């Protein structure tokens, strides 16, 4: 099972992180999911990732911390 969370940095960058159920540390994703300054592109990719993990039964949790911080 995979846990997913999004983060937002004050510099304007969005990042998606993941960890396996047994992992202690979060790992940054790559591509459009790492350090993306384009919110729309970022969330399109996050949506694809989350839907893919849901359909395979591998999504344990999804925490969208970035949307509550980017005001």
C-alpha positions, 0 to 999 in steps of 0.5 A: 500500500502506498501513501501519497501527499502533496506539499507546497513550498513558499517559492511557488513549487508543488511536490508530490511525495509517497511512501510505502506502508513500511517506510519511515521517510517520504520520497519525492516523486519525479517529473511533473510531480516534483517542484512544479510551478504550474498548479494545473499541470501538477494536479492533473498528474496527481490525479492520474497517479491517485486514480491509477493507485486506486484502480490497482488497489494500492492507494492507502491514503492521499493527503493534499496538504498543498491546497490548504497552504497555497493561499 
